[in-house]
Each structure stands twice: as structure tokens, then as C-alpha cells.
Amino acid sequence: MSYSTPSQVVARQLEYFEGKNLLIAGELEDTFATELCEVAASVSVFTTNLAFANKMDTFSQVTTYFGAEFPANKTIDMVLLYWPKAKAEAQYLLAMLMARCAENCEICVVGENRSGVKSIEKLFTDYGKVTKFDTARRCSFYWGQCTETPKPFSINDWFKSYPLEFGDTSLTIRALPGVFSQNELDVGSKLLLDNLPPLKGKTLDFGCGAGVIGAVIKSRYPEASVTMVDISALAVESAKETFRFNDLNGDVVASDVYSKVTEKYDNIISNPPFHAGLKTYYAATETFIKKAPSKLTHRGKLMIVANSFLRYPPLIEEAFGTCEVLDKTSKFAIYSADKH
């Protein structure tokens, strides 16, 4: 089986995991955890990505945890962290895992050099020391140990806030590390919101991130019913917190594309993701567009914003028969289609 480059580097260092109760977390892409079952006493995976959690659930020898938080498990004496794409997410994971695993827990960190994995050397100073032990295939591998007493972990300490003024709408956006739109309203979402028609009925915000689009819709059109979905548990918790903080009512569900979407909607609105880790990733959005008509009511509408270079119009035309360009800039385009 073909494994990711970081996993290939980990495979060179199996002696670190012999006899350990191992927890793997971070930017996981493959099923290399099953190989580590051969040397570790036990192997668990913590992931914030529902698709990956569903994949790992098929392996009975691995215990899989999905969510925004890892529940305390003091039997875990070794953490293998695949370096995430956002440094702030790495800080979040370190604070949580070191507080909730065994005292003097060991840690191995692996990541592509271009991902900023070297940051672990400074980020880990509050917990102990890490040392680089291997460099191969443009990746680095570190080992360290948590010799300092970690601070108790509370997820509430990790939400960042920023004000959002949009027309006559005033909101406070709340987001966890690594979540899309964590620090400010992105240009694409602003363009989408600028082009939104008055909405009524049931609206689905697909790939909701921190809940920006859903919150603006609910604030502008209180009678609209808003449901938000995202594959990321961190995004789901952020969108819930954004709605709670602004006294808005809406449903937020972790879903792998439409896996947990059971109803039909009058509107599907989205700034769909196209990055997975450090790679451009289209498959989820292709599935999202292809199956959108089956999730819309008669005369239901799809509206998305996308980078102009992405070839979404042919996909929308194939699914709906037509694709209208509502607005366009040098970087983004707003596409719309109605179900007939």
C-alpha cells in the first residue's frame, strides 16, 4: 500500500513506538496507523475530519476518536503528531493532548519541511524539549517528552473573535484554530454575501467553516431555517459557538459531503473548500455539485463562490443543465443554478 511521505519517514523509526499506548493525531491522510499496530501495545487515532474517522472506523484494531476534543486518557504514553497545515492548530493539539494524556508523555512529530514543522522546536518549550532525529524525503521527524506539567485544557480558551459588519448586520464571529474564516471575512465569502437574493424557506450552508455565511443569512432573514454542515469537527464547534454568541438559531452537523444531510432544501449556499492539507482537492466539491439537485426542492437554488480558475461551470451545467455567472472578479466568480 502507498503511504504519505510523512508516514514513510515514520516507518523508518518504528522502534520509538514499541510497546507504547500510541495516539496518532494531526494532518492524517492514510491508514499507516494499522502498520503501527504491529509494534505498539495499542493504537488510537484522534481526528477532527469526519471522512478520515469513517475510514479508520473500518479497522477494528485501531480505536478512533472523532471530535473537536480528545477525551482524557491517561493510559496514552506516546503521541505521534502529523504536523497540521495551520500552526495555530498545532498549538491547540499540543495543549489538549499533553494535558489529557499520561504524565511524562512522549511525543513524535513528523511533517513536510515546507509545512513549517520546524516550529515544533519553539512551540514545545512549554512542555519539554524535542530533538530532530531524522530528515528524509523533504520531511523531518522529531522526538520529545512532556516533562513540564501542562496547563488544564479548556476549549473555550481557544475561540478567537472578530467583529463582522455587513450592511446593517453586526455579528461577532467565533472560531477555533485552523478553521476557515478564523481571523476575518474572506474575499470570496464577501462576494457571495454581496450577491445573495432575499432567502426564505430552508437553507443549507455547505462547508460552513466558522458559520459566517449561515450567521449573516439568519440575521438578515430571521424566518429562514438555516442548517450548516462541515467535515471538520473544529468548524462545527466554531459555527455552533458563532450562533450561540449571537443568539441565533440554527442546526450544525458534521457531514462528509451529504452523508448526514437527510432533508431537501430550498437553497444551498456555499464557499466550498478546495484544499486538503497542502494539496488542492476537488473530489468533495465535485460530489457536492453532482448530488446537489437531489438535495434541493423543486425550483431550489444552488449558489456558490469559487476561485475563477476552478472549472466548476461544466460540473454545474452537467448537474443542473445551466450555470449562471452572477458576478466575477479577477479571482472569484459567483455561480448559480436552479433545479427544474
RODO-2510 file (C-alpha; in nm, 4 decimals, decimal comma):
residues 340
     n   res          X          Y          Z
     1     m     0,0000     0,0000     0,0000
     2     s     0,1172     0,3535    -0,0787
     3     y     0,1546     0,5785     0,2234
     4     s     0,2082     0,9540     0,2532
     5     t     0,5627     1,0867     0,2612
     6     p     0,5451     1,1668     0,6365
     7     s     0,4270     0,8103     0,7036
     8     q     0,7176     0,6730     0,5008
     9     v     0,9530     0,8682     0,7282
    10     v     0,7763     0,7371     1,0401
    11     a     0,8225     0,3843     0,9039
    12     r     1,1999     0,4352     0,9394
    13     q     1,1583     0,4954     1,3152
    14     l     0,9370     0,2135     1,4387
    15     e     1,1492     0,1479     1,7487
    16     y     1,0083     0,4652     1,9091
    17     f     0,6630     0,3062     1,9252
    18     e     0,7480    -0,0413     2,0561
    19     g     0,5216    -0,1366     2,3453
    20     k     0,3621     0,2101     2,3635
    21     n    -0,0031     0,3039     2,4036
    22     l     0,0059     0,5277     2,0992
    23     l    -0,2249     0,8102     1,9977
    24     i    -0,1932     0,9491     1,6424
    25     a    -0,3275     1,2975     1,5658
    26     g    -0,2908     1,5868     1,3224
    27     e    -0,2867     1,6005     0,9434
    28     l    -0,3644     1,2350     0,8796
    29     e    -0,4108     1,1167     0,5228
    30     d    -0,3562     0,7419     0,5165
    31     t    -0,4083     0,4194     0,7110
    32     f    -0,0493     0,3834     0,8315
    33     a    -0,1887     0,3546     1,1861
    34     t    -0,2693    -0,0077     1,1079
    35     e     0,1005    -0,0784     1,0441
    36     l     0,1914     0,0639     1,3849
    37     c    -0,0371    -0,1947     1,5473
    38     e     0,2439    -0,4415     1,4738
    39     v     0,4813    -0,2716     1,7204
    40     a     0,2729    -0,0628     1,9628
    41     a     0,0818    -0,2061     2,2580
    42     s    -0,2265    -0,0171     2,1394
    43     v    -0,3035     0,2354     1,8654
    44     s    -0,5654     0,5106     1,8769
    45     v    -0,6389     0,7889     1,6314
    46     f    -0,7809     1,1318     1,7125
    47     t    -0,9098     1,3228     1,4118
    48     t    -1,1230     1,6292     1,3511
    49     n    -1,2012     1,5108     0,9950
    50     l    -1,5185     1,3024     0,9654
    51     a    -1,4202     1,1340     0,6367
    52     f    -1,0940     1,0126     0,7869
    53     a    -1,2716     0,9000     1,1040
    54     n    -1,5161     0,6950     0,8966
    55     k    -1,2263     0,5377     0,7076
    56     m    -1,0402     0,4427     1,0270
    57     d    -1,3570     0,3070     1,1889
    58     t    -1,3364     0,0157     0,9461
    59     f    -1,0196    -0,1093     1,1207
    60     s    -1,1140    -0,2863     1,4435
    61     q    -0,7560    -0,2918     1,5737
    62     v    -0,7474     0,0906     1,5892
    63     t    -0,9572     0,2968     1,8312
    64     t    -1,0816     0,6103     1,6546
    65     y    -1,1877     0,9329     1,8246
    66     f    -1,3682     1,1999     1,6206
    67     g    -1,4478     1,5453     1,7530
    68     a    -1,3095     1,8837     1,8447
    69     e    -1,1731     1,7487     2,1730
    70     f    -0,9834     1,4365     2,2742
    71     p    -1,1255     1,2882     2,5949
    72     a    -0,8716     1,2454     2,8749
    73     n    -0,6951     0,9088     2,8558
    74     k    -0,4042     0,8786     3,0962
    75     t    -0,3031     0,5395     2,9537
    76     i    -0,1717     0,7124     2,6386
    77     d     0,2047     0,7415     2,6863
    78     m     0,3073     0,8292     2,3294
    79     v     0,1633     1,0812     2,0823
    80     l     0,2505     1,0812     1,7118
    81     l     0,1606     1,4220     1,5695
    82     y     0,1378     1,4676     1,1939
    83     w     0,2056     1,8387     1,1571
    84     p    -0,1161     2,0236     1,0626
    85     k    -0,1334     2,2916     0,7947
    86     a    -0,2075     2,5694     1,0475
    87     k     0,0465     2,6490     1,3191
    88     a    -0,2361     2,7606     1,5492
    89     e    -0,3977     2,4182     1,5122
    90     a    -0,0687     2,2555     1,6141
    91     q    -0,0656     2,4721     1,9286
    92     y    -0,4248     2,3702     2,0012
    93     l    -0,3492     1,9991     1,9595
    94     l    -0,0346     2,0168     2,1722
    95     a    -0,2145     2,1938     2,4573
    96     m    -0,5013     1,9454     2,4528
    97     l    -0,3064     1,6229     2,4071
    98     m    -0,0296     1,6983     2,6549
    99     a    -0,2926     1,7870     2,9182
   100     r    -0,5056     1,4801     2,8553
   101     c    -0,2504     1,2031     2,8057
   102     a    -0,0212     1,0364     3,0595
   103     e     0,2247     1,2247     3,2771
   104     n     0,5685     1,2455     3,1083
   105     c     0,4053     1,1505     2,7783
   106     e     0,6482     1,1101     2,4873
   107     i     0,5811     1,2727     2,1529
   108     c     0,6971     1,2173     1,7965
   109     v     0,6281     1,4869     1,5376
   110     v     0,6550     1,4421     1,1625
   111     g     0,5817     1,6745     0,8734
   112     e     0,6914     1,8092     0,5390
   113     n     0,9559     2,0783     0,5773
   114     r     0,7514     2,3238     0,3714
   115     s     0,4606     2,2853     0,6160
   116     g     0,6528     2,4626     0,8911
   117     v     0,7155     2,1564     1,1059
   118     k     1,0329     2,3187     1,2404
   119     s     0,8036     2,5367     1,4538
   120     i     0,7672     2,2429     1,6932
   121     e     1,1079     2,3301     1,8381
   122     k     0,9715     2,6555     1,9856
   123     l     0,6109     2,5506     2,0394
   124     f     0,7083     2,2572     2,2596
   125     t     0,9238     2,4584     2,5023
   126     d     0,6294     2,4933     2,7448
   127     y     0,6116     2,1143     2,7724
   128     g     0,9711     1,9968     2,7443
   129     k     1,2253     1,9518     2,4700
   130     v     1,2082     1,7999     2,1236
   131     t     1,5001     1,6954     1,9079
   132     k     1,5143     1,6255     1,5361
   133     f     1,6221     1,2678     1,4737
   134     d     1,5604     1,2172     1,1037
   135     t     1,5297     1,4124     0,7796
   136     a     1,4260     1,2347     0,4628
   137     r     1,2057     1,2917     0,1588
   138     r     1,1815     1,6626     0,2471
   139     c     1,0291     1,5695     0,5829
   140     s     1,1542     1,5965     0,9405
   141     f     1,0969     1,3636     1,2358
   142     y     1,1233     1,4793     1,5977
   143     w     1,1106     1,3044     1,9343
   144     g     1,0491     1,4693     2,2695
   145     q     0,8874     1,4264     2,6091
   146     c     0,6426     1,6332     2,8137
   147     t     0,8439     1,6833     3,1332
   148     e     0,6612     2,0004     3,2457
   149     t     0,3112     1,9982     3,3964
   150     p     0,0711     2,1126     3,1219
   151     k    -0,1973     2,3699     3,1940
   152     p    -0,5521     2,2301     3,2175
   153     f    -0,7162     2,2408     2,8765
   154     s    -1,0472     2,4192     2,8126
   155     i    -1,1776     2,4538     2,4583
   156     n    -1,3372     2,7878     2,5496
   157     d    -0,9904     2,9413     2,5825
   158     w    -0,9210     2,8732     2,2149
   159     f    -1,2035     3,0566     2,0399
   160     k    -1,0888     3,3731     1,8634
   161     s    -1,3381     3,6515     1,7988
   162     y    -1,3667     3,9248     1,5388
   163     p    -1,6453     4,1699     1,4586
   164     l    -1,8275     4,1433     1,1273
   165     e    -2,0164     4,4424     0,9905
   166     f    -2,2053     4,3558     0,6754
   167     g    -2,4589     4,6123     0,5597
   168     d    -2,6928     4,6592     0,8536
   169     t    -2,5798     4,3287     1,0057
   170     s    -2,3441     4,3296     1,3052
   171     l    -2,2063     3,9963     1,4254
   172     t    -1,9202     3,8507     1,6260
   173     i    -1,7569     3,5518     1,4584
   174     r    -1,6091     3,2875     1,6872
   175     a    -1,3629     3,0309     1,5549
   176     l    -1,1200     2,7653     1,6692
   177     p    -0,7655     2,7362     1,5273
   178     g    -0,7366     2,6108     1,1718
   179     v    -1,0975     2,6863     1,0809
   180     f    -1,1719     2,8714     0,7568
   181     s    -1,2534     3,2412     0,8152
   182     q    -1,0953     3,2223     1,1603
   183     n    -0,9462     3,5724     1,1537
   184     e    -1,1541     3,7749     0,9078
   185     l    -1,4208     3,7569     0,6417
   186     d    -1,2558     3,6165     0,3302
   187     v    -1,2941     3,7933    -0,0038
   188     g    -1,4824     3,5071    -0,1674
   189     s    -1,7462     3,4827     0,1045
   190     k    -1,7944     3,8612     0,0977
   191     l    -1,8603     3,8472    -0,2764
   192     l    -2,1097     3,5655    -0,2234
   193     l    -2,2915     3,7558     0,0513
   194     d    -2,2993     4,0680    -0,1686
   195     n    -2,4892     3,8672    -0,4298
   196     l    -2,7348     3,6831    -0,2080
   197     p    -3,1003     3,7339    -0,3011
   198     p    -3,3638     3,7511    -0,0228
   199     l    -3,3859     3,3992     0,1175
   200     k    -3,6783     3,2123     0,2681
   201     g    -3,7545     2,8536     0,3465
   202     k    -3,4789     2,6073     0,4302
   203     t    -3,1159     2,6969     0,3539
   204     l    -2,8118     2,4699     0,3711
   205     d    -2,4689     2,6293     0,4254
   206     f    -2,2294     2,3656     0,2934
   207     g    -1,8695     2,3752     0,4208
   208     c    -1,9736     2,6300     0,6812
   209     g    -1,6369     2,6938     0,8468
   210     a    -1,6927     2,9352     1,1370
   211     g    -2,0553     2,9845     1,0340
   212     v    -2,0106     3,3268     0,8712
   213     i    -2,2456     3,2743     0,5756
   214     g    -2,5104     3,0969     0,7818
   215     a    -2,4991     3,3652     1,0528
   216     v    -2,5399     3,6504     0,8032
   217     i    -2,8314     3,4712     0,6350
   218     k    -3,0064     3,4054     0,9674
   219     s    -2,9512     3,7646     1,0841
   220     r    -3,0857     3,9147     0,7619
   221     y    -3,3724     3,6698     0,7145
   222     p    -3,4829     3,5517     1,0609
   223     e    -3,7687     3,3480     0,9179
   224     a    -3,5285     3,1361     0,7108
   225     s    -3,4310     2,7988     0,8524
   226     v    -3,0528     2,7549     0,8430
   227     t    -2,8615     2,4275     0,8558
   228     m    -2,4806     2,4232     0,8389
   229     v    -2,2572     2,1265     0,7629
   230     d    -1,8823     2,0782     0,7583
   231     i    -1,6482     1,7805     0,7525
   232     s    -1,4379     1,9373     1,0310
   233     a    -1,5331     1,8992     1,3965
   234     l    -1,3443     2,2228     1,4675
   235     a    -1,5621     2,4041     1,2146
   236     v    -1,8804     2,2508     1,3572
   237     e    -1,7938     2,3689     1,7092
   238     s    -1,6995     2,7131     1,5739
   239     a    -2,0272     2,7549     1,3843
   240     k    -2,2236     2,6433     1,6914
   241     e    -2,0346     2,8963     1,9023
   242     t    -2,0884     3,1759     1,6471
   243     f    -2,4627     3,1115     1,6535
   244     r    -2,4732     3,0828     2,0341
   245     f    -2,2718     3,4010     2,0830
   246     n    -2,5027     3,5984     1,8528
   247     d    -2,8277     3,4491     1,9879
   248     l    -2,9114     3,2863     1,6564
   249     n    -3,0940     2,9593     1,5982
   250     g    -2,9618     2,7038     1,3512
   251     d    -2,8526     2,3438     1,3164
   252     v    -2,4876     2,2459     1,2726
   253     v    -2,3907     1,8914     1,1729
   254     a    -2,0649     1,7149     1,0940
   255     s    -2,1104     1,5628     0,7491
   256     d    -1,8885     1,4106     0,4806
   257     v    -2,0402     1,5971     0,1858
   258     y    -2,4073     1,4918     0,2171
   259     s    -2,3558     1,1866     0,4411
   260     k    -2,5619     1,3397     0,7238
   261     v    -2,7921     1,5523     0,5076
   262     t    -3,1328     1,3841     0,5161
   263     e    -3,3651     1,6690     0,4135
   264     k    -3,4219     1,8747     0,0995
   265     y    -3,3529     2,2467     0,0923
   266     d    -3,4847     2,5496    -0,0914
   267     n    -3,1342     2,6962    -0,1093
   268     i    -2,7861     2,5513    -0,0948
   269     i    -2,5253     2,8233    -0,0401
   270     s    -2,1540     2,7505    -0,0275
   271     n    -1,7985     2,8696    -0,0381
   272     p    -1,6803     2,5127    -0,0950
   273     p    -1,3335     2,4048     0,0176
   274     f    -1,0720     2,3044    -0,2342
   275     h    -0,7699     2,2475    -0,0116
   276     a    -0,6910     1,9291     0,1783
   277     g    -0,3690     1,9733     0,3700
   278     l    -0,1185     2,1290     0,1329
   279     k    -0,2804     1,9881    -0,1807
   280     t    -0,5649     2,1157    -0,3961
   281     y    -0,8601     1,8808    -0,3565
   282     y    -1,1625     1,8779    -0,5849
   283     a    -1,3329     1,5442    -0,5218
   284     a    -1,5564     1,6573    -0,2349
   285     t    -1,6770     1,9662    -0,4217
   286     e    -1,7380     1,7646    -0,7380
   287     t    -1,9568     1,5263    -0,5375
   288     f    -2,1255     1,8221    -0,3678
   289     i    -2,2212     1,9771    -0,7045
   290     k    -2,3158     1,6496    -0,8717
   291     k    -2,5574     1,5499    -0,5962
   292     a    -2,6913     1,8992    -0,5211
   293     p    -3,0121     1,8588    -0,7303
   294     s    -3,1123     1,5578    -0,5214
   295     k    -3,0865     1,7710    -0,2065
   296     l    -3,2909     2,0619    -0,3428
   297     t    -3,6672     2,1102    -0,3514
   298     h    -3,8463     2,1813    -0,6805
   299     r    -3,7209     2,5207    -0,8023
   300     g    -3,4492     2,5089    -0,5371
   301     k    -3,1358     2,7165    -0,5950
   302     l    -2,7622     2,6456    -0,5710
   303     m    -2,5247     2,9396    -0,5234
   304     i    -2,1503     2,9024    -0,4772
   305     v    -1,8401     3,1175    -0,4855
   306     a    -1,5208     2,9706    -0,6268
   307     n    -1,1769     3,0704    -0,7434
   308     s    -1,2143     3,1672    -1,1084
   309     f    -0,9544     2,9150    -1,2235
   310     l    -1,1551     2,6203    -1,0892
   311     r    -1,3575     2,4514    -1,3631
   312     y    -1,6894     2,4339    -1,1821
   313     p    -1,9283     2,5688    -1,4529
   314     p    -1,9143     2,2445    -1,6588
   315     l    -1,9882     2,0443    -1,3432
   316     i    -2,2837     2,2672    -1,2573
   317     e    -2,4154     2,2543    -1,6142
   318     e    -2,3916     1,8760    -1,6130
   319     a    -2,5844     1,8544    -1,2856
   320     f    -2,8454     2,1280    -1,3487
   321     g    -2,8473     2,1859    -1,7238
   322     t    -2,7473     2,5517    -1,6865
   323     c    -2,4986     2,7630    -1,4932
   324     e    -2,5359     3,1375    -1,4468
   325     v    -2,2443     3,3653    -1,3554
   326     l    -2,3895     3,6252    -1,1185
   327     d    -2,0707     3,8182    -1,0536
   328     k    -1,6998     3,7866    -1,1223
   329     t    -1,3731     3,9461    -1,0150
   330     s    -1,0179     3,8714    -1,1216
   331     k    -1,0026     3,5967    -0,8561
   332     f    -1,3559     3,4796    -0,7779
   333     a    -1,6837     3,4000    -0,9505
   334     i    -2,0379     3,3528    -0,8204
   335     y    -2,2216     3,0646    -0,9898
   336     s    -2,5926     2,9939    -0,9623
   337     a    -2,8267     2,7255    -1,0887
   338     d    -3,1935     2,6425    -1,0337
   339     k    -3,3418     2,2950    -1,0123
   340     h    -3,6112     2,2417    -1,2725
***
